Amino acid sequence: MKIQIIWVGRTKERYISEGIDYYLKLLRNPIKLKIVEIKDSRFADRHKVISEEGKRILAQSTSYILLDQRGSQMSSEEFAVFLSRRDSTDFVIGGHYGVSDDVRKNASLIISLSKMTLTHEMVRLVFLEQLFRSITILKGSNYHH
């Protein structure tokens, strides 16, 4: 299974960065995982930021699943089954202001990790944990109870 995760900007919070590193190490062997870090925009205008970051995201992938709070929700088990049916998948996590309408419209699917609002950095960590959980579910591991 090959997975590419495209996200905007660097992870600035140390505790989140440490958690991300932890799950990246756990995921290294079970799957081929690539993180693509898009440079965040420095414009003062929110709309220009979203537009510029959107162009950068779209330049990285033509077929992707967007992680956004307005998307469909899945249980961990459902997500594991969903992943098992795919050989290769790109996921997109937007920046501080989210993503452009173009990024949203071009997504093959939009998935929500929670109805609650999470920071874009926290989404990275939560998603990596759920990705690891899904892999362990598929392997029959006791990580998932």
Rosetta blueprint (number, residue, H / E / L):
1 M L
2 K E
3 I E
4 Q E
5 I E
6 I E
7 W E
8 V E
9 G L
10 R L
11 T L
12 K L
13 E L
14 R H
15 Y H
16 I H
17 S H
18 E H
19 G H
20 I H
21 D H
22 Y H
23 Y H
24 L H
25 K H
26 L H
27 L H
28 R L
29 N L
30 P L
31 I L
32 K E
33 L E
34 K E
35 I E
36 V E
37 E E
38 I E
39 K L
40 D L
41 S L
42 R L
43 F L
44 A L
45 D L
46 R H
47 H H
48 K H
49 V H
50 I H
51 S H
52 E H
53 E H
54 G H
55 K H
56 R H
57 I H
58 L H
59 A L
60 Q L
61 S L
62 T L
63 S L
64 Y L
65 I E
66 L E
67 L E
68 D E
69 Q E
70 R E
71 G E
72 S E
73 Q L
74 M L
75 S L
76 S H
77 E H
78 E H
79 F H
80 A H
81 V H
82 F H
83 L H
84 S H
85 R L
86 R L
87 D L
88 S E
89 T E
90 D E
91 F E
92 V E
93 I E
94 G L
95 G E
96 H L
97 Y L
98 G E
99 V L
100 S L
101 D H
102 D H
103 V H
104 R H
105 K H
106 N H
107 A L
108 S L
109 L E
110 I E
111 I E
112 S L
113 L L
114 S L
115 K L
116 M L
117 T L
118 L L
119 T L
120 H H
121 E H
122 M H
123 V H
124 R H
125 L H
126 V H
127 F H
128 L H
129 E H
130 Q H
131 L H
132 F H
133 R H
134 S H
135 I H
136 T H
137 I H
138 L H
139 K H
140 G L
141 S L
142 N L
143 Y L
144 H L
145 H L
